Amino acid sequence: MELEKALGPDGFFARFYKKNWEIVGKDIWHVVKELFKKRKIVKQWNTTFLMLIPKTQEVKDFKV
């Protein structure tokens, strides 16, 4: 799996999952397990929340 390619429609690169697995791993594992157990996708998965995480402490604007 290439680290700079998105695995699916969520747009997160494999590098994100590899680096942050200790944080997101349990949640992802739980969701996949429930998917196989109930054999249906939860309606709320079509809801999206966008969160901007600044790389510096004193963000004044959102320019790149």
C-alpha positions, 0 to 999 in steps of 0.5 A, a space after each residue: 500500500 502506497 503511503 501517499 494514496 487515499 484508500 477510499 472516498 474519505 481522502 485520508 492517505 495510508 500514511 495518516 492511518 499508519 501514523 495515527 493508528 493508536 488514536 483511530 485504530 480502535 474506532 475503525 476496528 469497532 466500525 468494521 466489526 459492527 458492519 460485518 455483524 449487522 451486515 448494513 451500513 449505518 445511516 449516519 456515515 453519510 454525515 460529514 464533519 470538517 475540522 481544521 487543525 492548525 499547525 501553529 498555536 497562533 492562527 490568524 487566517 486560513 491561507 496556505 
